[in-house]
Every structure is written in C-alpha cells, then in structure tokens.
Amino acid sequence: MSDNAQAIWSAAQQTLRGMLKTELYNLWFAPVSASRMDGDVLTLEVADEFCEFWLKDNYLDVLRSVVSRTAVRPVQIAFAVRAAEPVGVAGSGTAVPDESAESSLVPIPSPVAKEPAARRPEAFFNPNNVFDTFVVGSNNHHAHAASVAVAQKPGLTYNPLFLFGGVGLGKTHLLQAIGQHVHTHRRNARIGYLSCERFTNEFIEALQNGQLPRFRKKYRELDVLLIDDVQFLAGKERIQEEFFHTFNALHDCHKQIVLTCDRPANEIQGLEQRLTSRFEWGMTADLKAPDVETRLAILHKKAAALSVELPPEIISFLANRIRTNIRRLEGALVRVAAYAQLTGKDLDLETIETLLREILQEEGKVAISIGEIQRRVADYYDIRLADMTSKRRPENIAFPRQIAMYLARQLTDHSLSSIGDAFGGRDHGTVLHACRQVRDRMEVESKVRQDVGYLEKQLTR
C-alpha cells in the first residue's frame, strides 16, 4: 500500500466514522483498505464482489466526496477484490472444497465444517434487500404479495413467478428477498441466484470444457432458482434450449422458479413460444413507477436507515422531481445527505437542484410522455395530432405515426400494449411492426436517421 493512499484513506475513515452509525461503519467501511493511488484515482480493496457492488450502489458518491475533501482535490474511487485466503491445506487431511461448480448457489450447511465466507448467502444477496425494507404501494402490492407467498411456500403457490417492470422499480429487491427468506426458514434448501447473463456464460464455459453434465446437475437439482433479467435469453437459441429443459426439470419436481424481466414475456422479441408459454404458466406480476405517496414513504424509510434528518420541503422536492426510478430516488437522497453531513450547511432547493443536476436531467429523459412524443412528431411532419390515433394509412401519416411509436418504445418505460392503446387502440404486434419498420429504414435511409435523431434530441433535451 502506498503511504499516500494509506494516509488519505485513514483520514477519510475518520470522517466516515463520525458520519455513520457505528455498526454501519464497522460492517462496511472499517474492513476496507487502500491499495494504491494512481494520479487522481484511489483504489480501495474490499473483501468480495458483493462488498464492491454494495458500496458502489449505496455510497460511491459519499466515498468520492469524503476522499476528495481529505485529499483537497477531486479524487475518483476504484475497487479491487482482495485475494481470497485458501480454505484448506493440501496434505493436512482436510479436503479443499471445489468452489467452481457452486459459485452461485446457497449451499447446504455442513454440520462438521464451517461454511466458507465466499459461499455463504451474504456473498450473493444484498442484506438490505429483504421484505421488511421493501416499501409497498399501489404500484407494487400485487408483486410483493405474490413474492411473499412464494417465499413462504416455494414450489406450491405460484410457479413460476414472473416479475416484470422498468429499471429500478424493485424487481431485484423482491427476487433477493425471496431467496433470503427461503434460506432463513429452510436452511437445507439449495438456492440458485444469478443473472441470465451469468447463466449464459456458465453454459458456454461448460460447453467449451465438456462439463455439460456437471452444469445440468448444478441447476436441475436446485430447490429454488432465481433468475434476474431473463430478457437476455432473446435471440440465443442454444441457451433457450438449455433453459427450456432446466425449467422443465425443476417444474416437474415442484421446485420453485422466479424470473424477473423488463417487459411481459409475450413482448420479448426472439423468445421461443414454448418458453413464453411456460413463463406465463404461474403468476405474472408487474411493478410500476411509484406514486408520490409511495415515493415519500421510500424516502422517509431510507433516511431513517441512514440516520439522517432532512427538511420536509427537501424530501417533498425529491419525491416530486424523481418519479420513475426508485434506485435513482434513493441515490439522490444519499447524495443530499452526504452533502449536508460533509458541509454542515443549511440546504435550500437551489443548492439541491445544482447538486442533483445530472440525476434530474436523467429523470427528465425517462419522464417523457407518449402524448409529448405524439405532439412533437406531428408538428415536425406537419400532420394533425388526431392522425396519431386515427385509422388513416397514407404514407405521409402512417410512417410518422410509426416513428412516434418507435420513439415511445425507446424513450419511455411503457409496454407495447400500453403504447398501442395510446395510438388508437392498436395491439402490441402493430407496435412491434412499427419499431421494426423504423429501424430497417434508419439503416438504409440517412434522411430517416437524421429525422429520428433530431426528434430524439428535442424530446430528451
């Protein structure tokens, strides 16, 4: 460790110790060490990938602010996972367990050997993502109730459970809450939790190394399989084939399957129909953007967890300006709280707007309405707004209408069905066709490319 890096991090830790609850500091920040300082980048060593993920997701802005203040210049933060210590010694009479085949599984506890830290559930689940910390509102109560039912009776209530919704609305929170509840109440349950991308990568690696039987045994003998972002199966025929048989093996044995996705199963382009139908066998539940009351409840709960008090007008400002993404909402609160604690200054709305400029700009992009898109496109192509929802089909009306559908799909979180409804009650297949038409013409017609690009910039500016 360089002396400079050590000195900066030690001073930053003193500041963090004064800012945070003792148990929070001791759990997450005390074990972190500084390995090096490269220019204006401080590299911090953490115990495992989960610690890196948690600190990035919850405290990156705080760390950057504290370290920059300590160094008296802007400093960026990088992370490195500390090299793991061996769990056994060859020749000592204790077998060294093979970790490679169970890296994403919650293992069965051994009565004779302590479970290695890298394999405990804490290594895979965010301890904050439990049912008690999930704020239930009108936007997610159905998904929450279904998740609780599945966690209490895995394999018996809703199987599979398919959760879908936009980014940052709580899908992963519920997925991990199910896993942690099952692990707590059924200690011998074998739980697999991973992203669809990781499932794909493990399958490819097994295929290349001739380890398919081992891969299949690993996932087809689980009690609970939790897969995040299943939309990434789209277009991968060989992976879909493997997942189809894994799904069947688990379902036939009444083992619980929970999947998350950013859209309904029937809107995943490039997904085989047999998989679509299986994803819809059990319970499908969506998570929508939270209403203002739910956003206020989320902010109050997060503020209590961080042990910070903010003026009511600041809480109200955040709840009203950040409407579509819970993760972004909580991130904004953390940034504001860190600024208040570090500077000791009174907060006002002008300061908050400056502090959250990037977040508010990003939120503005997501908050575009379909009606605004329709108006902009109609004005640009000099057609009536009513033509956006009419049945008229001449080229000078039909193609601008398709562009508006394409932009609605690209710039909003609305489903294909809700976009179709906004365009005169058209079905999701019509919207899909419109998006394909626009994409195809953008590839070969520079004028169309320029028009769509201009409209997108105007709408997201």
C-alpha positions as CSV (number, residue, x, y, z in Angstrom):
1,M,0.0,0.0,0.0
2,S,1.5,3.4,-0.9
3,D,2.0,5.8,2.1
4,N,0.0,8.5,0.3
5,A,-3.0,6.2,-0.3
6,Q,-2.9,4.9,3.3
7,A,-2.8,8.5,4.7
8,I,-5.7,9.7,2.6
9,W,-7.8,6.7,3.3
10,S,-7.1,6.7,7.1
11,A,-8.2,10.3,7.3
12,A,-11.3,9.6,5.2
13,Q,-12.2,6.7,7.5
14,Q,-12.1,9.1,10.5
15,T,-14.6,11.3,8.7
16,L,-16.8,8.4,7.8
17,R,-16.7,7.1,11.4
18,G,-18.1,10.4,12.5
19,M,-20.8,10.5,9.8
20,L,-22.2,7.0,10.1
21,K,-23.8,4.7,12.7
22,T,-21.1,2.7,14.4
23,E,-22.5,-0.7,13.3
24,L,-22.8,0.5,9.7
25,Y,-19.2,1.9,9.7
26,N,-17.8,-1.3,11.3
27,L,-19.6,-3.6,8.9
28,W,-18.9,-1.9,5.6
29,F,-16.1,0.7,5.9
30,A,-13.7,-0.5,8.6
31,P,-12.6,-3.6,6.7
32,V,-11.8,-1.6,3.6
33,S,-8.2,-0.8,2.9
34,A,-6.4,1.4,0.3
35,S,-4.0,-0.4,-2.1
36,R,-2.7,2.5,-4.2
37,M,-3.1,6.0,-5.5
38,D,-2.7,6.4,-9.3
39,G,-2.9,10.0,-10.1
40,D,-6.4,11.1,-9.0
41,V,-7.7,7.5,-8.6
42,L,-7.7,5.9,-5.2
43,T,-8.1,2.1,-5.3
44,L,-9.9,0.5,-2.3
45,E,-9.6,-3.2,-1.5
46,V,-12.8,-5.0,-0.4
47,A,-13.5,-8.5,0.8
48,D,-15.6,-9.7,-2.2
49,E,-17.6,-8.7,-5.2
50,F,-20.7,-8.2,-3.2
51,C,-19.0,-5.5,-1.0
52,E,-17.8,-3.8,-4.1
53,F,-21.4,-3.8,-5.5
54,W,-23.0,-2.6,-2.3
55,L,-20.5,0.3,-1.8
56,K,-20.8,1.4,-5.4
57,D,-24.6,1.2,-5.3
58,N,-25.1,2.9,-2.0
59,Y,-22.0,5.0,-1.0
60,L,-19.9,5.8,-4.1
61,D,-20.9,9.5,-4.0
62,V,-20.2,9.7,-0.3
63,L,-16.8,8.0,-0.7
64,R,-15.8,10.2,-3.6
65,S,-16.8,13.4,-1.6
66,V,-15.1,12.3,1.6
67,V,-11.9,11.3,-0.1
68,S,-11.8,14.4,-2.3
69,R,-12.2,16.6,0.7
70,T,-9.4,14.7,2.5
71,A,-7.1,15.0,-0.5
72,V,-8.0,18.6,-1.2
73,R,-8.6,17.8,-4.8
74,P,-11.1,15.8,-6.9
75,V,-10.4,12.1,-6.5
76,Q,-12.2,9.1,-8.2
77,I,-12.7,5.8,-6.5
78,A,-11.9,2.4,-7.9
79,F,-12.3,-1.0,-6.3
80,A,-10.3,-4.2,-6.2
81,V,-11.4,-7.5,-4.6
82,R,-8.9,-8.7,-2.0
83,A,-7.3,-12.1,-2.9
84,A,-9.1,-14.9,-1.1
85,E,-7.3,-17.0,1.5
86,P,-7.2,-20.8,0.9
87,V,-9.9,-22.7,2.8
88,G,-7.8,-25.8,3.2
89,V,-4.2,-27.0,3.1
90,A,-3.2,-29.8,0.8
91,G,-2.0,-32.8,2.8
92,S,-3.5,-31.7,6.0
93,G,-6.2,-34.3,6.0
94,T,-8.9,-31.7,5.2
95,A,-10.3,-31.7,1.7
96,V,-10.3,-28.4,-0.1
97,P,-13.9,-28.0,-1.5
98,D,-14.4,-27.4,-5.2
99,E,-16.0,-23.9,-5.4
100,S,-16.3,-23.7,-9.1
101,A,-19.4,-25.7,-9.5
102,E,-21.4,-23.9,-6.8
103,S,-20.3,-20.3,-7.1
104,S,-23.9,-19.0,-7.4
105,L,-25.6,-21.4,-5.0
106,V,-26.6,-21.1,-1.4
107,P,-25.0,-24.3,-0.1
108,I,-26.4,-26.8,2.4
109,P,-24.8,-26.1,5.8
110,S,-22.3,-28.7,6.9
111,P,-22.7,-30.0,10.5
112,V,-18.9,-30.6,10.8
113,A,-17.3,-27.7,8.8
114,K,-17.9,-24.0,9.0
115,E,-19.3,-22.7,5.8
116,P,-16.6,-20.7,3.8
117,A,-17.4,-17.0,3.7
118,A,-17.3,-16.9,-0.1
119,R,-20.2,-19.4,-0.2
120,R,-22.5,-18.0,2.5
121,P,-25.7,-16.4,1.2
122,E,-24.4,-13.0,2.3
123,A,-21.9,-13.2,-0.6
124,F,-24.7,-13.3,-3.1
125,F,-27.6,-11.3,-1.5
126,N,-27.7,-7.7,-0.5
127,P,-28.7,-7.8,3.2
128,N,-30.8,-4.7,2.7
129,N,-33.0,-6.5,0.1
130,V,-35.5,-8.2,2.4
131,F,-39.2,-7.9,2.7
132,D,-39.0,-5.7,5.7
133,T,-37.2,-2.9,3.8
134,F,-39.5,-3.1,0.7
135,V,-42.0,-0.2,0.6
136,V,-45.3,-1.4,-0.6
137,G,-47.6,0.9,-2.6
138,S,-50.3,0.7,-5.1
139,N,-47.7,0.3,-7.8
140,N,-46.2,-3.0,-6.5
141,H,-48.5,-4.5,-3.9
142,H,-49.5,-7.4,-6.2
143,A,-45.9,-8.3,-6.9
144,H,-45.0,-8.0,-3.3
145,A,-47.9,-10.2,-2.1
146,A,-47.0,-12.9,-4.7
147,S,-43.3,-12.8,-3.7
148,V,-44.2,-13.3,0.0
149,A,-46.5,-16.2,-0.9
150,V,-43.7,-17.9,-2.9
151,A,-41.1,-17.3,-0.2
152,Q,-43.4,-18.9,2.4
153,K,-44.4,-21.9,0.3
154,P,-41.8,-22.4,-2.5
155,G,-42.9,-24.7,-5.3
156,L,-46.5,-24.8,-4.1
157,T,-48.1,-21.3,-4.5
158,Y,-47.2,-19.7,-7.8
159,N,-44.7,-21.5,-10.0
160,P,-43.2,-19.9,-11.9
161,L,-43.4,-16.4,-10.5
162,F,-42.7,-13.9,-13.3
163,L,-42.0,-10.3,-12.1
164,F,-41.6,-7.6,-14.8
165,G,-41.2,-3.8,-14.8
166,G,-38.8,-0.9,-15.6
167,V,-35.4,-0.3,-14.3
168,G,-35.0,0.5,-10.6
169,L,-38.6,-0.4,-9.6
170,G,-37.7,-3.3,-7.1
171,K,-37.6,-6.5,-9.1
172,T,-34.2,-7.5,-7.9
173,H,-35.1,-6.4,-4.4
174,L,-38.1,-8.9,-4.4
175,L,-36.0,-11.6,-6.0
176,Q,-33.3,-11.4,-3.3
177,A,-35.9,-11.1,-0.6
178,I,-37.4,-14.4,-1.7
179,G,-34.0,-16.0,-1.6
180,Q,-33.1,-14.7,1.8
181,H,-36.4,-15.7,3.3
182,V,-36.2,-19.2,2.0
183,H,-32.6,-19.5,3.2
184,T,-33.5,-18.3,6.7
185,H,-36.5,-20.6,7.1
186,R,-35.3,-23.6,5.2
187,R,-31.6,-24.0,6.0
188,N,-31.2,-27.1,3.8
189,A,-32.7,-25.6,0.7
190,R,-30.5,-25.4,-2.3
191,I,-30.9,-21.9,-3.8
192,G,-29.5,-20.7,-7.1
193,Y,-29.5,-16.9,-7.6
194,L,-27.9,-15.4,-10.7
195,S,-28.4,-13.2,-13.7
196,C,-29.5,-14.5,-17.1
197,E,-26.2,-13.3,-18.5
198,R,-24.3,-15.4,-15.9
199,F,-26.4,-18.5,-16.7
200,T,-25.5,-18.0,-20.3
201,N,-21.7,-17.5,-19.6
202,E,-21.6,-20.6,-17.4
203,F,-23.4,-22.7,-20.0
204,I,-20.9,-21.6,-22.7
205,E,-18.0,-22.3,-20.5
206,A,-19.4,-25.8,-19.7
207,L,-19.9,-26.5,-23.3
208,Q,-16.4,-25.5,-24.2
209,N,-14.8,-27.5,-21.4
210,G,-17.0,-30.6,-21.8
211,Q,-18.7,-30.0,-18.5
212,L,-22.4,-30.0,-19.5
213,P,-23.4,-32.9,-17.2
214,R,-22.0,-31.0,-14.2
215,F,-23.6,-27.8,-15.3
216,R,-27.0,-29.5,-15.6
217,K,-26.7,-31.3,-12.3
218,K,-25.9,-28.0,-10.6
219,Y,-29.0,-26.2,-11.8
220,R,-31.5,-29.1,-12.2
221,E,-31.2,-30.3,-8.6
222,L,-32.0,-26.9,-7.0
223,D,-34.9,-26.3,-4.7
224,V,-35.3,-22.6,-5.8
225,L,-34.0,-21.0,-9.0
226,L,-33.9,-17.2,-9.1
227,I,-33.0,-15.7,-12.5
228,D,-32.7,-11.9,-13.0
229,D,-33.1,-10.2,-16.3
230,V,-34.5,-13.1,-18.3
231,Q,-35.0,-10.9,-21.3
232,F,-31.3,-11.6,-22.2
233,L,-32.4,-15.1,-23.4
234,A,-33.8,-13.3,-26.5
235,G,-32.2,-14.5,-29.8
236,K,-30.0,-17.1,-28.1
237,E,-31.4,-20.3,-29.5
238,R,-28.9,-22.8,-27.9
239,I,-29.2,-21.1,-24.5
240,Q,-33.0,-21.1,-24.8
241,E,-32.9,-24.9,-25.5
242,E,-30.9,-25.5,-22.4
243,F,-33.0,-23.2,-20.2
244,F,-36.2,-24.9,-21.5
245,H,-35.0,-28.3,-20.2
246,T,-33.7,-26.8,-16.9
247,F,-37.1,-25.1,-16.4
248,N,-39.0,-28.4,-17.2
249,A,-36.8,-30.5,-14.8
250,L,-37.4,-28.1,-11.9
251,H,-41.1,-27.5,-12.6
252,D,-41.8,-31.2,-12.9
253,C,-40.3,-31.8,-9.5
254,H,-42.3,-28.9,-8.0
255,K,-39.2,-26.8,-7.4
256,Q,-39.7,-23.0,-7.3
257,I,-38.7,-20.8,-10.2
258,V,-38.7,-17.0,-10.0
259,L,-37.9,-14.8,-13.0
260,T,-37.5,-11.1,-13.5
261,C,-37.8,-9.2,-16.8
262,D,-38.1,-5.6,-18.0
263,R,-41.2,-6.5,-20.0
264,P,-44.1,-9.1,-20.2
265,A,-43.0,-12.5,-21.5
266,N,-45.0,-12.1,-24.7
267,E,-43.1,-8.9,-25.6
268,I,-39.6,-10.5,-25.5
269,Q,-38.6,-10.5,-29.2
270,G,-36.7,-13.6,-30.2
271,L,-38.0,-15.8,-27.4
272,E,-39.3,-19.2,-28.4
273,Q,-43.1,-19.6,-28.0
274,R,-42.7,-22.7,-25.8
275,L,-40.6,-20.6,-23.3
276,T,-43.1,-17.7,-23.4
277,S,-46.0,-20.1,-22.6
278,R,-44.0,-21.6,-19.7
279,F,-43.2,-18.2,-18.3
280,E,-46.9,-17.5,-18.2
281,W,-47.9,-20.8,-16.5
282,G,-47.8,-19.4,-13.0
283,M,-48.2,-15.9,-11.7
284,T,-47.3,-12.8,-13.6
285,A,-47.0,-9.6,-11.6
286,D,-45.8,-6.1,-12.8
287,L,-44.1,-3.3,-10.9
288,K,-45.0,0.2,-12.0
289,A,-43.4,3.6,-11.2
290,P,-44.4,4.5,-7.6
291,D,-46.9,7.2,-6.9
292,V,-45.9,10.3,-4.8
293,E,-47.1,8.8,-1.5
294,T,-45.0,5.7,-2.1
295,R,-42.0,7.8,-3.1
296,L,-42.3,9.8,0.2
297,A,-42.5,6.6,2.2
298,I,-39.4,5.3,0.4
299,L,-37.5,8.5,1.2
300,H,-38.5,8.5,4.9
301,K,-37.5,4.8,5.3
302,K,-34.2,5.4,3.5
303,A,-33.5,8.5,5.6
304,A,-34.2,6.6,8.8
305,A,-31.8,3.8,7.7
306,L,-29.1,6.3,7.1
307,S,-29.9,8.1,10.4
308,V,-30.3,11.5,8.7
309,E,-32.9,14.2,9.0
310,L,-33.8,16.4,6.1
311,P,-36.2,19.3,5.9
312,P,-39.7,18.3,4.7
313,E,-39.5,20.6,1.7
314,I,-36.3,18.8,0.6
315,I,-38.0,15.3,0.9
316,S,-41.0,16.7,-1.0
317,F,-38.8,18.1,-3.7
318,L,-37.1,14.8,-4.3
319,A,-40.4,12.8,-4.3
320,N,-42.0,15.2,-6.8
321,R,-39.0,15.5,-9.2
322,I,-37.7,11.9,-9.3
323,R,-40.7,9.9,-10.2
324,T,-39.8,6.8,-12.3
325,N,-36.9,5.0,-10.7
326,I,-36.6,4.0,-7.0
327,R,-32.9,3.4,-7.3
328,R,-32.3,6.9,-8.6
329,L,-34.6,8.3,-5.9
330,E,-32.6,6.6,-3.1
331,G,-29.3,7.6,-4.8
332,A,-30.4,11.2,-4.8
333,L,-31.2,11.1,-1.1
334,V,-27.8,9.6,-0.3
335,R,-26.1,12.3,-2.2
336,V,-28.1,15.1,-0.5
337,A,-27.5,13.5,3.0
338,A,-23.8,13.2,2.3
339,Y,-23.5,16.8,1.2
340,A,-25.4,18.0,4.3
341,Q,-23.2,16.0,6.7
342,L,-19.9,16.9,5.0
343,T,-20.5,20.6,4.6
344,G,-22.7,21.3,7.6
345,K,-24.6,23.9,5.5
346,D,-28.3,24.5,5.5
347,L,-30.0,23.0,2.5
348,D,-32.1,25.0,0.1
349,L,-33.8,24.0,-3.2
350,E,-31.4,25.9,-5.4
351,T,-28.5,24.0,-3.8
352,I,-30.3,20.7,-4.2
353,E,-31.0,21.4,-7.9
354,T,-27.3,22.1,-8.5
355,L,-26.2,19.1,-6.6
356,L,-28.6,16.7,-8.4
357,R,-28.3,18.3,-11.9
358,E,-27.3,15.0,-13.6
359,I,-29.9,12.9,-11.8
360,L,-32.6,15.4,-12.6
361,Q,-31.6,15.6,-16.3
362,E,-31.6,11.8,-16.5
363,E,-35.0,11.7,-14.8
364,G,-36.3,14.2,-17.3
365,K,-35.4,11.8,-20.2
366,V,-37.3,9.0,-18.6
367,A,-40.4,11.1,-17.8
368,I,-41.2,11.9,-21.4
369,S,-44.9,11.1,-22.1
370,I,-46.3,9.4,-25.1
371,G,-48.6,12.5,-25.7
372,E,-45.5,14.7,-25.8
373,I,-43.9,12.4,-28.4
374,Q,-47.0,12.4,-30.5
375,R,-47.2,16.2,-30.4
376,R,-43.5,16.7,-31.4
377,V,-43.7,14.2,-34.2
378,A,-47.0,15.6,-35.5
379,D,-45.5,19.1,-35.5
380,Y,-42.3,18.0,-37.2
381,Y,-44.1,16.2,-40.1
382,D,-46.9,18.8,-40.3
383,I,-49.8,16.4,-39.7
384,R,-52.7,16.7,-37.3
385,L,-52.3,15.3,-33.8
386,A,-55.5,13.4,-34.3
387,D,-53.7,11.4,-37.1
388,M,-51.6,9.7,-34.4
389,T,-54.6,7.8,-33.2
390,S,-56.7,7.6,-36.5
391,K,-57.0,4.6,-38.8
392,R,-55.8,6.6,-41.8
393,R,-53.0,4.8,-43.6
394,P,-51.4,7.1,-46.3
395,E,-47.6,7.1,-46.2
396,N,-47.3,10.7,-45.1
397,I,-49.3,9.8,-42.0
398,A,-48.6,6.1,-41.4
399,F,-44.8,6.5,-41.2
400,P,-44.7,9.5,-38.9
401,R,-47.1,7.5,-36.7
402,Q,-44.6,4.6,-36.7
403,I,-41.8,6.9,-35.8
404,A,-43.8,8.1,-32.8
405,M,-44.4,4.5,-31.7
406,Y,-40.7,3.8,-32.1
407,L,-39.7,6.8,-30.0
408,A,-42.3,5.9,-27.4
409,R,-40.7,2.4,-27.1
410,Q,-37.2,3.9,-26.9
411,L,-37.8,6.8,-24.6
412,T,-40.5,5.6,-22.2
413,D,-41.0,2.6,-19.9
414,H,-44.5,1.8,-21.3
415,S,-45.2,-1.7,-22.5
416,L,-46.0,-2.4,-26.2
417,S,-49.7,-2.9,-25.2
418,S,-49.9,0.5,-23.5
419,I,-48.2,2.2,-26.4
420,G,-50.7,0.6,-28.8
421,D,-53.5,1.8,-26.6
422,A,-52.2,5.4,-26.8
423,F,-52.2,5.2,-30.6
424,G,-55.8,4.5,-31.1
425,G,-56.1,1.0,-29.5
426,R,-53.6,-0.8,-31.7
427,D,-52.3,-4.1,-30.5
428,H,-48.7,-4.9,-29.4
429,G,-48.0,-6.6,-32.7
430,T,-48.7,-3.4,-34.6
431,V,-46.2,-1.5,-32.3
432,L,-43.6,-4.2,-32.8
433,H,-44.0,-4.0,-36.6
434,A,-43.7,-0.2,-36.5
435,C,-40.5,-0.4,-34.5
436,R,-39.0,-2.8,-37.0
437,Q,-40.0,-0.7,-39.9
438,V,-38.4,2.4,-38.5
439,R,-35.2,0.5,-37.5
440,D,-35.0,-1.0,-41.0
441,R,-35.4,2.3,-42.8
442,M,-32.9,4.0,-40.4
443,E,-30.3,1.5,-41.5
444,V,-30.6,2.4,-45.2
445,E,-32.0,5.9,-45.4
446,S,-29.9,8.7,-43.9
447,K,-32.9,11.2,-44.0
448,V,-34.9,8.9,-41.7
449,R,-31.9,8.5,-39.5
450,Q,-31.5,12.3,-39.2
451,D,-35.2,12.9,-38.6
452,V,-35.4,10.3,-35.8
453,G,-32.1,11.5,-34.3
454,Y,-33.3,15.2,-34.3
455,L,-36.7,14.3,-32.7
456,E,-35.0,12.2,-30.0
457,K,-32.6,15.1,-29.1
458,Q,-35.5,17.5,-29.0
459,L,-37.5,15.2,-26.7
460,T,-34.6,14.4,-24.3
461,R,-33.1,17.9,-24.2
